[in-house]
Amino acid sequence: MLDIAFLGNQYHLNVGGEDFYLDLLFYNLKLRCCVVIELKTGDFKPEYAGKLNFYLTAVDNILKTEQDAPTIGLLLCKSKNDLCFTGHQ
């Protein structure tokens, strides 16, 4: 059994009247949470982490139910940076 459901690519969210598009959105059935994946073709930039955090908060506010765990984010870049960012609060 697959424990993850694909919800969409370029998944549309409207936040404060502005349109945003998540690269990939999944739902993990075992963990009961959304998973946002952002894909970047260039090297890591700190603002990518800020944008991902914004998306995690938006998904939690718009899609998450009381039974769901907080949204998980994954940022995939062309190359890594020595900085490590963990989780979403």
SULBEL-V432329 format. One record per residue. N is the residue number from 0. SS is DSSP state (H for helix, E for strand, C for the rest). PHI is phi in whole degrees, 0 to 359 (NA if undefined). PSI is psi in whole degrees, 0 to 359 (999 if undefined). Layout:
# SULBEL-V432329
N & SS & PHI & PSI
N & SS & PHI & PSI
This chain:
# SULBEL-V432329
0 & C & NA & 135
1 & C & 283 & 135
2 & C & 259 & 11
3 & E & 223 & 140
4 & E & 243 & 134
5 & E & 278 & 122
6 & E & 262 & 335
7 & E & 157 & 161
8 & E & 249 & 150
9 & E & 50 & 46
10 & E & 294 & 123
11 & E & 278 & 130
12 & E & 232 & 137
13 & E & 251 & 118
14 & E & 237 & 115
15 & C & 60 & 33
16 & C & 84 & 1
17 & E & 252 & 147
18 & E & 266 & 135
19 & E & 227 & 151
20 & E & 229 & 117
21 & E & 280 & 136
22 & E & 303 & 306
23 & E & 218 & 141
24 & E & 228 & 128
25 & E & 234 & 166
26 & E & 233 & 123
27 & E & 271 & 113
28 & C & 291 & 326
29 & C & 288 & 316
30 & C & 276 & 345
31 & C & 56 & 57
32 & E & 206 & 157
33 & E & 282 & 153
34 & E & 230 & 117
35 & E & 261 & 129
36 & E & 241 & 122
37 & E & 252 & 131
38 & E & 250 & 129
39 & C & 235 & 129
40 & C & 277 & 346
41 & C & 258 & 186
42 & E & 291 & 158
43 & C & 300 & 138
44 & C & 229 & 140
45 & H & 305 & 328
46 & H & 295 & 339
47 & H & 296 & 320
48 & H & 294 & 321
49 & H & 296 & 318
50 & H & 295 & 317
51 & H & 298 & 318
52 & H & 299 & 320
53 & H & 300 & 315
54 & H & 297 & 319
55 & H & 298 & 317
56 & H & 295 & 318
57 & H & 297 & 315
58 & H & 297 & 317
59 & H & 300 & 319
60 & H & 285 & 330
61 & H & 261 & 317
62 & C & 254 & 330
63 & C & 294 & 138
64 & C & 258 & 174
65 & C & 297 & 332
66 & C & 278 & 347
67 & C & 275 & 150
68 & C & 279 & 163
69 & C & 302 & 150
70 & C & 295 & 144
71 & E & 255 & 141
72 & E & 239 & 145
73 & E & 227 & 124
74 & E & 249 & 117
75 & E & 248 & 119
76 & C & 243 & 165
77 & C & 301 & 317
78 & E & 224 & 158
79 & C & 273 & 165
80 & C & 238 & 152
81 & C & 290 & 348
82 & C & 283 & 144
83 & C & 241 & 129
84 & C & 245 & 127
85 & C & 241 & 135
86 & C & 62 & 182
87 & C & 226 & 135
88 & C & 260 & 999
